[in-house]
Amino acid sequence: MINKKLIFDLGFHNGDDSDFYLQKGFNVVAIEANTVLVKAGTRRFANYIKEGRLKLINRVITDTKGIVKFYINPTRSDWSSCDKRLAEIDNSKSITISVKTISIGDLCRKFGTPLYAKIDIEGQDVTAARQIYDLMEKPQYVSFETSKQTYMGIFSWLYISGYSSFQLVNQLKNPGRKDEKSNTSGEGKRLTDYRFSEFSSGFFGRDLPPDKWLAYDEALSRYLKYKELKILDNQELALGWLDLHAKL
Protein backbone atom coordinates (compact mmCIF):
# COMPACT_ATOMS: atom_id res chain seq x y z
CA MET A 1 0.00 0.00 0.00
CA ILE A 2 1.25 3.47 -0.89
CA ASN A 3 2.31 5.55 2.11
CA LYS A 4 0.65 8.87 1.32
CA LYS A 5 2.82 10.67 3.89
CA LEU A 6 6.11 9.51 2.34
CA ILE A 7 8.28 11.05 -0.40
CA PHE A 8 11.54 9.76 -1.88
CA ASP A 9 14.03 12.53 -2.71
CA LEU A 10 16.48 10.69 -4.96
CA GLY A 11 19.18 13.22 -5.64
CA PHE A 12 19.05 15.22 -2.39
CA HIS A 13 21.83 17.65 -3.45
CA ASN A 14 21.64 20.65 -1.08
CA GLY A 15 18.31 19.60 0.40
CA ASP A 16 16.09 22.34 -1.03
CA ASP A 17 13.54 19.81 -2.30
CA SER A 18 13.50 17.88 0.97
CA ASP A 19 12.96 21.18 2.80
CA PHE A 20 9.82 21.84 0.74
CA TYR A 21 8.42 18.33 1.27
CA LEU A 22 9.12 18.42 5.02
CA GLN A 23 7.48 21.82 5.43
CA LYS A 24 4.42 20.49 3.60
CA GLY A 25 4.16 17.80 6.27
CA PHE A 26 5.60 14.80 4.46
CA ASN A 27 8.21 12.36 5.74
CA VAL A 28 11.20 12.04 3.44
CA VAL A 29 13.73 9.37 2.54
CA ALA A 30 16.57 11.11 0.73
CA ILE A 31 19.50 9.60 -1.17
CA GLU A 32 22.72 11.50 -1.87
CA ALA A 33 26.04 10.11 -3.11
CA ASN A 34 28.19 13.16 -2.34
CA THR A 35 29.46 12.77 1.23
CA VAL A 36 30.11 16.52 1.59
CA LEU A 37 26.46 17.26 0.76
CA VAL A 38 25.28 14.54 3.13
CA LYS A 39 27.26 16.11 5.99
CA ALA A 40 25.87 19.56 5.17
CA GLY A 41 22.34 18.16 4.95
CA THR A 42 22.75 16.39 8.28
CA ARG A 43 23.58 19.73 9.91
CA ARG A 44 20.83 21.65 8.10
CA PHE A 45 18.09 19.16 8.92
CA ALA A 46 19.30 17.96 12.33
CA ASN A 47 15.91 18.52 13.96
CA TYR A 48 13.95 16.68 11.26
CA ILE A 49 16.44 13.80 11.42
CA LYS A 50 16.15 13.67 15.21
CA GLU A 51 12.35 13.59 14.91
CA GLY A 52 12.59 10.70 12.45
CA ARG A 53 10.90 12.62 9.65
CA LEU A 54 13.97 12.65 7.40
CA LYS A 55 16.19 9.70 6.55
CA LEU A 56 19.28 11.01 4.74
CA ILE A 57 21.25 8.11 3.29
CA ASN A 58 24.70 8.24 1.69
CA ARG A 59 24.15 5.89 -1.25
CA VAL A 60 23.98 5.97 -5.03
CA ILE A 61 21.13 4.53 -7.13
CA THR A 62 22.49 1.98 -9.62
CA ASP A 63 21.87 -1.56 -10.82
CA THR A 64 25.28 -2.57 -9.48
CA LYS A 65 25.43 -4.12 -6.02
CA GLY A 66 28.26 -3.18 -3.68
CA ILE A 67 30.48 -0.14 -4.12
CA VAL A 68 30.98 2.06 -7.19
CA LYS A 69 33.07 5.09 -8.09
CA PHE A 70 31.35 8.47 -7.97
CA TYR A 71 32.81 11.58 -9.60
CA ILE A 72 32.30 14.99 -7.98
CA ASN A 73 32.48 18.12 -10.09
CA PRO A 74 34.61 20.60 -8.07
CA THR A 75 32.56 23.69 -8.93
CA ARG A 76 29.11 22.35 -9.92
CA SER A 77 28.08 19.75 -7.37
CA ASP A 78 24.80 19.19 -9.25
CA TRP A 79 26.81 17.81 -12.20
CA SER A 80 28.44 15.06 -10.13
CA SER A 81 27.76 11.56 -11.42
CA CYS A 82 28.72 7.90 -11.60
CA ASP A 83 29.56 8.76 -15.22
CA LYS A 84 32.95 10.49 -15.25
CA ARG A 85 32.20 12.01 -18.65
CA LEU A 86 29.15 13.83 -17.28
CA ALA A 87 30.95 14.98 -14.15
CA GLU A 88 33.71 16.50 -16.29
CA ILE A 89 31.50 17.91 -19.03
CA ASP A 90 32.89 21.41 -18.34
CA ASN A 91 36.47 20.05 -18.75
CA SER A 92 37.10 20.21 -15.01
CA LYS A 93 38.97 17.51 -13.09
CA SER A 94 36.53 15.55 -10.97
CA ILE A 95 37.16 14.20 -7.48
CA THR A 96 36.68 10.44 -7.25
CA ILE A 97 35.09 8.79 -4.21
CA SER A 98 33.68 5.33 -3.51
CA VAL A 99 30.01 5.03 -2.56
CA LYS A 100 27.79 2.10 -1.56
CA THR A 101 24.88 1.38 -3.88
CA ILE A 102 21.17 0.92 -3.33
CA SER A 103 18.14 0.36 -5.57
CA ILE A 104 14.67 1.88 -5.48
CA GLY A 105 13.37 -1.61 -4.78
CA ASP A 106 15.60 -1.80 -1.70
CA LEU A 107 14.19 1.51 -0.47
CA CYS A 108 10.57 0.43 -0.99
CA ARG A 109 11.15 -2.83 0.84
CA LYS A 110 12.64 -0.99 3.81
CA PHE A 111 10.51 2.15 3.99
CA GLY A 112 7.41 1.39 1.92
CA THR A 113 6.14 2.77 -1.39
CA PRO A 114 6.07 6.58 -1.45
CA LEU A 115 3.31 8.80 -2.76
CA TYR A 116 5.90 10.59 -4.89
CA ALA A 117 9.47 9.94 -6.01
CA LYS A 118 11.56 12.86 -7.22
CA ILE A 119 14.44 11.57 -9.29
CA ASP A 120 17.36 13.74 -10.35
CA ILE A 121 20.49 11.60 -10.44
CA GLU A 122 22.91 12.58 -13.19
CA GLY A 123 23.55 9.65 -15.52
CA GLN A 124 21.29 7.21 -13.63
CA ASP A 125 17.82 8.53 -14.47
CA VAL A 126 17.03 5.83 -17.02
CA THR A 127 18.26 3.20 -14.56
CA ALA A 128 15.86 4.63 -11.98
CA ALA A 129 12.98 4.58 -14.48
CA ARG A 130 13.69 0.92 -15.19
CA GLN A 131 13.74 0.19 -11.46
CA ILE A 132 10.34 1.88 -11.12
CA TYR A 133 9.06 -0.54 -13.78
CA ASP A 134 10.29 -3.49 -11.70
CA LEU A 135 8.29 -2.43 -8.62
CA MET A 136 5.18 -4.45 -7.85
CA GLU A 137 3.64 -1.32 -6.33
CA LYS A 138 4.64 1.99 -7.88
CA PRO A 139 4.54 5.57 -6.55
CA GLN A 140 1.42 7.50 -7.52
CA TYR A 141 3.62 10.31 -8.85
CA VAL A 142 7.19 10.46 -10.16
CA SER A 143 9.35 13.14 -11.72
CA PHE A 144 12.60 12.98 -13.65
CA GLU A 145 15.03 15.57 -14.92
CA THR A 146 15.32 14.99 -18.67
CA SER A 147 18.12 15.46 -21.18
CA LYS A 148 18.67 14.69 -24.85
CA GLN A 149 20.48 11.50 -23.81
CA THR A 150 17.86 10.22 -21.37
CA TYR A 151 14.40 11.48 -22.38
CA MET A 152 13.43 8.54 -24.61
CA GLY A 153 14.38 5.93 -22.04
CA ILE A 154 12.52 7.77 -19.27
CA PHE A 155 9.38 8.28 -21.36
CA SER A 156 9.38 4.64 -22.48
CA TRP A 157 9.91 3.02 -19.09
CA LEU A 158 7.25 5.19 -17.47
CA TYR A 159 4.74 4.40 -20.20
CA ILE A 160 5.16 0.63 -19.95
CA SER A 161 5.11 0.97 -16.15
CA GLY A 162 1.50 2.09 -16.40
CA TYR A 163 1.84 5.86 -15.96
CA SER A 164 -0.93 7.42 -18.02
CA SER A 165 -0.66 11.20 -17.57
CA PHE A 166 2.43 13.34 -18.10
CA GLN A 167 3.40 16.96 -17.52
CA LEU A 168 6.47 18.89 -18.66
CA VAL A 169 7.71 21.51 -16.20
CA ASN A 170 10.39 24.07 -17.05
CA GLN A 171 12.72 24.17 -14.06
CA LEU A 172 14.02 27.64 -14.89
CA LYS A 173 10.65 29.09 -13.82
CA ASN A 174 10.45 27.38 -10.42
CA PRO A 175 11.85 30.30 -8.35
CA GLY A 176 8.85 32.42 -9.38
CA ARG A 177 6.12 29.86 -8.81
CA LYS A 178 3.64 30.23 -5.93
CA ASP A 179 1.14 27.89 -4.28
CA GLU A 180 -2.26 28.90 -5.61
CA LYS A 181 -4.16 25.76 -4.57
CA SER A 182 -6.66 25.54 -1.75
CA ASN A 183 -5.85 23.43 1.31
CA THR A 184 -8.14 20.66 0.09
CA SER A 185 -7.05 20.40 -3.55
CA GLY A 186 -3.27 20.27 -3.28
CA GLU A 187 -0.62 18.00 -1.76
CA GLY A 188 0.02 18.34 1.98
CA LYS A 189 0.03 21.69 3.73
CA ARG A 190 -0.42 24.86 1.74
CA LEU A 191 2.70 27.07 1.82
CA THR A 192 1.62 30.39 0.39
CA ASP A 193 4.86 32.20 1.24
CA TYR A 194 7.29 29.44 0.21
CA ARG A 195 9.93 30.48 -2.31
CA PHE A 196 11.74 27.91 -4.43
CA SER A 197 15.47 28.22 -5.05
CA GLU A 198 17.29 27.78 -8.36
CA PHE A 199 17.95 24.17 -7.28
CA SER A 200 14.31 23.33 -6.47
CA SER A 201 12.29 20.78 -8.43
CA GLY A 202 9.11 22.63 -7.49
CA PHE A 203 5.55 21.38 -7.21
CA PHE A 204 4.32 17.84 -7.84
CA GLY A 205 1.12 15.85 -8.06
CA ARG A 206 -2.08 17.81 -7.39
CA ASP A 207 -0.10 21.02 -6.88
CA LEU A 208 0.68 21.06 -10.61
CA PRO A 209 -1.80 22.76 -13.00
CA PRO A 210 -4.57 20.20 -13.67
CA ASP A 211 -5.03 21.38 -17.26
CA LYS A 212 -1.36 20.69 -18.11
CA TRP A 213 -1.54 16.90 -17.77
CA LEU A 214 -1.14 15.22 -21.16
CA ALA A 215 -1.42 11.78 -22.71
CA TYR A 216 1.86 10.02 -23.50
CA ASP A 217 1.87 10.79 -27.24
CA GLU A 218 1.15 14.49 -26.77
CA ALA A 219 3.73 14.90 -23.98
CA LEU A 220 6.42 13.21 -26.08
CA SER A 221 5.47 15.29 -29.13
CA ARG A 222 5.79 18.53 -27.15
CA TYR A 223 9.12 17.42 -25.71
CA LEU A 224 10.47 16.74 -29.21
CA LYS A 225 9.35 20.19 -30.37
CA TYR A 226 11.09 21.75 -27.38
CA LYS A 227 14.22 19.72 -28.18
CA GLU A 228 14.19 20.95 -31.80
CA LEU A 229 13.98 24.57 -30.66
CA LYS A 230 16.76 24.00 -28.13
CA ILE A 231 19.03 22.72 -30.88
CA LEU A 232 18.24 25.80 -32.98
CA ASP A 233 18.72 28.35 -30.19
CA ASN A 234 18.84 27.40 -26.52
CA GLN A 235 19.35 31.01 -25.45
CA GLU A 236 16.17 32.51 -26.85
CA LEU A 237 13.83 29.85 -28.24
CA ALA A 238 14.11 27.12 -25.60
CA LEU A 239 15.37 28.44 -22.29
CA GLY A 240 15.83 26.29 -19.22
CA TRP A 241 15.47 22.53 -18.86
CA LEU A 242 12.51 20.24 -18.40
CA ASP A 243 11.39 17.82 -15.71
CA LEU A 244 8.95 15.12 -16.73
CA HIS A 245 6.20 14.42 -14.20
CA ALA A 246 4.00 11.34 -14.47
CA LYS A 247 1.03 9.96 -12.56
CA LEU A 248 -0.72 6.61 -12.56
Secondary structure, DSSP 8 states (H G I E B T S, - for coil): -EEEEEEEEES-TTSHHHHHHHHTT-EEEEE---HHHHHHHHHHTHHHHHHTSEEEE--EE-S--SEEEEEE-SS-GGG-BSSHHHHTTTS---EEEEEEEE-HHHHHHHH-EEEEEEE--TT-HHHHHHHHHH-SS--SEEEEE--TTTHHHHHHHHHHTT--EEEEEEGGGGGG----S-TTTSSSS--TT----TT-----GGGS-GGG-B-HHHHHHHHHHHHHHHHH-TTTTS-S-EEEEEE-
